[in-house]
């Protein structure tokens, strides 16, 4: 009888471990698929340029077909340059290196685009473009602040859960 109970307990523990392992794998797979940058469709430089040029045309208004074609061309150049840099970085990462995007190159590309848009757009259109860019920067800063606050809150909550530190249970 004693051997029977030991065998049942061993079987139960084995099943429990296997179940936890499969749950853990499912959670990690779910986590991977929910991460930003994962399972995203990669757009071609042509698609990116067309979307950006069309968005600019819709938001600013009054852009002629010739201006649209010029804007598309400059956005296409930027998208192709960015894709080329991303591809070379990914190739180096596969070789074991950990290169990062070059901020200076990105800033230079952006400066070229802005200078070209100054030449392509008239004063009123360019003022609307600058306003749109400023609003976008403000939204980005706000999202960054929210992420920082969430990260700090998560770190603070993790600190409360660490052994030897105060937790919700022993605070009162």
N, C-alpha and C positions, 0 to 999 in steps of 0.2 A: 504494500500500500504506500509506503514511504517513497519507493522508487517511482511509483505512478505519479505522485504529487510533484516530485522533482522534475520528472519528464514533462508534465503539464506546465509547470512554471518556466522551464527552459523554453518550451514551445511558445508560450505567451510572450516572454521577453524577446525572443527572436522575431516574432510577428510584430511586436511593438517597435523594435528597432527598424525593421524593414519598412513599416508604415511611415515612421518619422522620416526616413531617408527619402521615400518617394514624395512625401509632402514637401520636404526641403528642396528637392529638385524641382518640383512644380513651382514653388515660390521663387526660386532663383531664375527659372525660365521666364516667369511672369515679370519679375523685376527687370530682367534684361530687355524684354520686349517693350517695357514702359519707359525705358531710359530715353532721354532726348538724344537724337542722333541715331537711334537704332530703328530698324524697320522703316526707314524713310525712303521715299522714292527719290532718286537722284535726278534732278532736272538737267537738261542739256543747256549749254551756254545760250543757245538760240532761244530756248523757252524762257530762261531767266531774263534775257534782254527784252524779249517781247512783252513779258508780264510787267517789268519795271517801266518800260516806255509807255505801255498802255495805262498803267496806274498814274504815271506823271501826266499824261494827256488828259485823263479823266479828272484828276484833282486840280490841275491848274486851269485847264480850259483854254480855248482860243489858240491851240497849237495847230499849225498848218501841217499838211501832209509832208512837206519838205522838212520842216522842223522835226516831225516824228521820225522820219527816216534817219536824220542826223543823230537824234537822241538814241535811236535804236542802235546805230553803228557804234556810238561811244559806249553804250551799255554792253553791247556784244563784246567789244574789246576788253572791257573790265571783267566780264564773266569768263571769257576765255583765259585771261591772265590768272584769274583767281583759281580756275579749275586746274590749270597747269601747275600752279604752286601747290594746291592740295594734293594732286596726283603724285608729285615728286615727294612730298612729305609722307604720304601713305606708303610709297615704295621704300623710303628710308626706314620707316617704322617696321616694315616687314623684315628688314635686315637687322633689326635689333636696336636701331638708333631711336632717340626720342626727340626729333626736331620739332620746333614750334613754328607757327605762322610768323612771318617777319612783319612786325608792326610798321616798320619804316616803309617797306614796299607797299603795304596796304594803304598807308597814308599818302604815299606818292601817287598811287593809282587814283585814290579819291580826289587828290588835288588836281590831277589831269582832267578828271570827269567834271569837277566843279568849274575849272577854267574853260573847258569846252562848252559847258552849259551857259556860262556867261556870254560866250560868243553866239550861241545858237538862239537863246531866248531874248526877248526884248525886256526892258526894265521892269515892266509890270509883271510879266511872267516870272522873271527871275526873283522878284520880291516875293511872289507867291511860293516859289520853290524854296526860298530861304525860310519862310514862315513854316512851311510844311516840314522841312528838315529840323527846325528848332523844336516843333511839337513832337516829332518823332524822338529826338534826343531826350526830351523831358519824360516821355513815356518809358524810354529805355532806362533812364536813371531811376525812375519810380519803381520799375520792376526789379532793378538791381537792389534797391533799398529793401524792398519786400523780401527778396530772397535772402539778403543778409540777415534781416530780422528773423526770418523763419529758421535760418541756420543757427543763429545765436540762441533762439528759443529751444531748438532741438539739442544743442550742446548743453544748455542749462538743464534741460530735463534729463539728459544722459548723466550729467554730473550728479543729479539728485539720486539716480538709480545705482550709482557705483557703490560697492561695498565700503563701509567705513564712513560714508558721507550721510548727511541728513537725507531722509526720504520722506515721502508723504505720510508713511505709516508711523514714523517715530518723531514727527514734528510736534505732535500734540500730546 
